[in-house]
Amino acid sequence: MTAKRRVLLLIDRLEDGGAERQFCELVRGLARAGRHDFTVGIVERRPGFYEWAIEGLGVPIVRFGRDGRLRPHALRALVRELRKNHYELIHAWKPLACDYALLAGRWCGIPIVLSSIRNAADHDWKHRLRTRLHARFADRLVANSRAGFDRFRTMHPHFVVIRNGVDAGRFEIGAERRAKARGALPGAPGDRLVVMAASFTEKKDHATLLEAFARVAATRPDLRLVLAGRGPRQPAIQERAAALGLAARVHFPGFVQASEDLLANAIVSILVTDARRHREGISNSLVESMALGVPVVATAGGGTDELVEDGVSGLLVPSGDVAAAAAALARLLDDAALRERLAAAARRRVAEAFGLERFLREHLDLYESVLAAALDGALASLSLLFSFR
């Protein structure tokens, strides 16, 4: 029987984000597969929302830092952990954890996998420099979309694309559960809900969505907009909704843990982003909406183009184009046959390319290739050493 290899999975903090959710899916999958002996490492000491998702799995959790900065004491603690428990591979998610993994992994001489690219582009020179350092020194650099590597001139051999995975079982929601969830949502039972599930940051373009919704809602009194999520720009967006006369028709439920229950009751799921600041990788909310059979509207570009085929599995609109977003919304709201056709194609797309088993298998294959390459390198070094005797 082959001995299990020791792997450390490292992340900044298990807050309520898409990358964190995918990290938890990977942890659960690895626990189920049982092919590696692994530990979860968390850089920050503050508890995060998604820690509940790995509780009860019997997976050890270790913490190294106090805050979201690169600290010498936390780096020393990580190095001690790697040496004490003889890890053979470190796989880090999110930029800060990747910084720690790169330094500690190189110090200890173990292979490094970095999943630091979750977006297609960020217009921030510090982030670009950081990503290039990760690309230069990691054994494998992972992105969740092919567009994530567009920032580089060449698709290097150690670049790997592993798209998000979703558990199809989460999205088999019966009529009773759907009705119960609808009772907790705003508006009358017959009202139609447009939902955007996204953090309130400058990367997401809630302002354009509000303008588009105002145009569409003017002639559709049964329409409501639900903006689920948290973030620093939420107060400004609430003020803008009130200024547009939409205070009673736009709802802010905060972060929704059971996002599938919210999305299952949407007539349209929408994701509008600001291409001047950001391009999406693979959006969890879009993948989940499509898996549920909810028609989607999204800003074109980046990894979204790899997920949504315009007019086939959803509708794509240009960044910042209020008229286009309003037209796409109106088109879906008024055409039930179109909604059904897009929803069916979207379900097929997710089942074919974004399944959870595929996501886990590609990670396991990645680990095997990195560990095998490390062994080959060690054997080559030994051979070179003995050739000088």
Residue pairs with C-beta under 8 A, 6 or more apart in sequence:
4 34
4 35
4 36
4 37
5 36
5 37
5 88
5 89
5 367
5 371
6 36
6 37
6 38
6 39
6 85
6 86
6 87
6 88
6 89
7 30
7 36
7 37
7 38
7 39
7 87
7 88
7 89
7 90
7 91
7 367
8 38
8 39
8 41
8 81
8 82
8 87
8 89
8 90
8 91
9 23
9 26
9 27
9 30
9 38
9 39
9 40
9 41
9 91
9 92
9 93
10 40
10 41
10 42
10 43
10 78
10 90
10 91
10 92
10 93
10 97
10 100
10 101
11 19
11 20
11 23
11 40
11 41
11 42
11 43
11 92
11 93
11 94
11 97
12 42
12 43
12 44
12 68
12 93
12 94
12 95
12 96
12 97
13 20
13 42
13 43
13 44
13 46
13 48
13 68
14 20
14 23
14 24
14 42
14 47
14 48
14 49
14 50
14 51
14 53
14 54
15 48
15 49
15 50
16 48
16 49
16 50
16 230
16 255
17 199
18 118
18 164
18 283
18 284
18 285
19 93
19 94
19 115
19 118
20 48
20 49
20 50
20 93
21 50
21 53
21 284
22 93
22 144
22 164
22 165
22 284
22 359
23 50
23 93
24 50
24 53
24 54
25 165
25 166
25 167
25 356
25 359
26 359
26 360
26 363
27 38
27 40
27 53
27 54
27 57
27 59
28 53
28 54
28 57
29 356
29 359
29 360
29 363
30 36
30 38
30 360
30 363
30 364
31 57
31 58
31 59
33 360
33 364
35 364
36 367
38 59
39 59
39 60
39 61
39 62
39 85
39 87
40 54
40 59
40 60
40 61
40 62
41 61
41 62
41 63
41 64
41 78
41 81
41 97
42 48
42 61
42 62
42 63
42 64
43 63
43 64
43 65
43 68
43 74
43 96
43 97
43 100
44 63
44 65
44 66
44 67
44 68
45 63
45 65
45 66
45 67
46 67
49 255
51 61
54 61
62 81
64 74
64 75
64 77
64 78
64 81
64 100
65 71
65 73
65 74
65 77
66 74
68 96
69 96
70 96
70 99
70 100
74 100
75 100
75 103
75 104
78 100
78 101
78 104
79 104
79 107
79 108
81 87
82 90
82 104
82 105
82 108
82 110
83 108
87 108
87 110
88 110
88 111
88 371
88 374
89 110
89 111
89 112
89 113
89 367
89 370
89 371
89 374
90 101
90 104
90 105
90 110
90 111
90 112
90 113
91 101
91 112
91 113
91 114
91 115
91 367
92 98
92 100
92 101
92 102
92 112
92 113
92 114
92 115
92 116
93 115
93 116
94 115
94 116
94 118
95 116
95 127
95 130
95 134
98 114
98 115
98 116
98 134
98 138
99 130
101 112
101 114
102 112
102 114
102 133
102 134
102 137
102 138
105 111
105 112
106 112
106 137
110 374
111 139
111 370
111 371
111 373
111 374
112 137
112 138
112 139
112 140
113 138
113 139
113 140
113 142
113 366
113 367
113 370
114 134
114 138
114 140
114 141
114 142
115 142
115 143
115 144
115 162
116 130
116 131
116 134
116 141
116 142
117 131
117 141
117 142
117 143
117 144
117 148
117 149
117 281
118 143
118 144
118 148
118 281
119 148
119 278
119 279
119 280
119 281
119 302
119 303
120 145
120 147
120 148
120 150
120 279
120 280
120 281
120 301
120 302
120 303
121 147
121 150
121 151
121 278
121 279
121 302
122 128
122 277
122 278
123 276
123 277
123 278
128 151
131 151
134 141
135 141
135 152
135 156
135 159
138 158
139 158
139 370
139 373
139 374
140 158
140 159
140 160
140 366
140 370
141 156
141 158
141 159
141 160
142 160
142 161
142 162
142 366
143 149
143 159
143 160
143 161
143 162
143 281
144 161
144 162
144 163
144 164
144 281
144 282
144 303
145 161
145 163
145 280
145 281
145 282
145 302
145 303
145 306
146 161
146 303
146 306
147 279
147 281
147 301
147 302
147 303
147 305
147 306
148 161
148 281
148 303
149 155
149 159
149 161
152 159
160 366
162 359
162 362
162 363
162 366
163 282
163 306
163 353
163 354
163 359
164 282
164 284
164 287
164 354
164 359
165 354
165 355
165 356
165 357
165 358
165 359
165 360
166 284
166 287
166 288
166 291
166 350
166 354
166 355
166 356
167 356
168 291
168 351
168 355
168 356
170 260
170 288
170 291
171 260
171 264
171 288
171 291
171 292
173 181
173 260
173 261
173 264
173 292
177 261
178 261
178 264
178 265
181 258
181 261
181 262
181 264
181 265
182 189
182 265
183 189
185 193
185 226
185 253
185 262
185 265
186 193
186 224
186 226
186 251
186 253
187 193
187 224
188 222
190 222
191 222
191 223
191 224
192 220
192 222
192 223
192 224
192 267
192 333
193 224
193 225
193 226
193 265
193 266
193 267
194 213
194 223
194 224
194 225
194 226
194 266
194 267
194 268
194 269
194 270
194 329
195 225
195 226
195 228
195 262
195 263
195 265
195 266
195 268
195 269
195 270
195 289
196 204
196 206
196 209
196 225
196 226
196 227
196 228
196 229
196 269
196 270
196 271
196 272
196 285
197 228
197 229
197 256
197 259
197 262
197 263
197 269
197 285
198 204
198 206
198 227
198 228
198 229
198 271
198 285
199 229
199 230
199 231
200 206
200 227
200 229
200 230
200 231
200 232
200 233
200 234
200 237
201 231
201 232
201 233
202 233
202 274
202 277
202 278
203 273
203 274
203 277
203 278
204 231
204 233
204 271
204 272
204 273
204 274
205 272
205 273
205 274
205 299
205 319
205 320
206 227
206 233
206 237
206 240
206 272
207 237
207 240
208 272
208 274
208 320
208 321
208 322
208 325
209 225
209 227
209 270
209 272
209 325
210 225
210 237
210 240
210 241
210 244
210 246
210 250
211 244
211 322
211 326
212 272
212 322
212 323
212 325
212 326
212 329
213 223
213 225
213 246
213 250
213 326
213 329
214 244
214 245
214 246
215 322
215 326
216 223
216 326
216 329
216 330
216 333
217 223
217 225
217 246
217 249
220 333
223 249
223 333
224 249
224 250
224 251
225 246
225 249
225 250
225 251
226 250
226 251
226 253
226 262
226 266
227 237
227 250
227 251
227 252
228 252
228 253
228 254
228 255
228 256
228 259
228 262
229 254
229 255
230 254
230 255
234 252
237 252
238 252
241 247
241 250
253 262
256 262
259 285
259 288
260 288
260 292
263 269
263 285
263 288
263 289
263 292
263 294
264 292
264 294
266 289
266 294
267 294
267 295
267 332
267 333
267 339
268 294
268 295
268 296
268 297
268 329
268 332
268 333
268 339
269 285
269 286
269 289
269 294
269 295
269 296
269 297
270 296
270 297
270 298
270 325
270 329
271 280
271 283
271 285
271 286
271 296
271 297
271 298
271 299
271 304
272 297
272 298
272 299
272 317
272 325
273 279
273 280
273 299
273 319
274 319
274 320
275 299
275 301
275 319
275 320
276 319
276 320
279 301
279 302
279 303
279 304
280 298
280 299
280 301
280 302
280 303
280 304
281 302
281 303
282 303
282 304
282 306
282 307
282 354
283 298
283 303
283 304
283 307
286 296
286 298
286 304
286 307
286 308
286 314
287 307
287 350
287 354
289 296
289 346
290 296
290 307
290 308
290 313
290 314
290 343
290 346
290 347
290 349
290 350
291 346
291 347
291 350
291 351
291 354
293 343
293 344
293 346
293 347
294 343
294 346
295 314
295 315
295 332
295 338
295 339
295 342
295 343
295 346
296 308
296 313
296 314
296 315
296 342
296 346
297 314
297 315
297 316
297 317
297 325
297 328
297 329
297 332
298 304
298 308
298 314
298 315
298 316
298 317
299 316
299 317
299 318
299 319
300 310
300 316
300 317
300 318
300 319
301 319
304 316
305 316
307 313
307 349
307 354
308 314
308 315
308 316
308 346
309 345
309 349
310 316
312 342
312 345
313 342
313 345
313 346
313 348
313 349
314 342
314 346
315 328
315 331
315 332
315 342
317 324
317 325
317 328
318 324
331 338
332 338
332 339
332 342
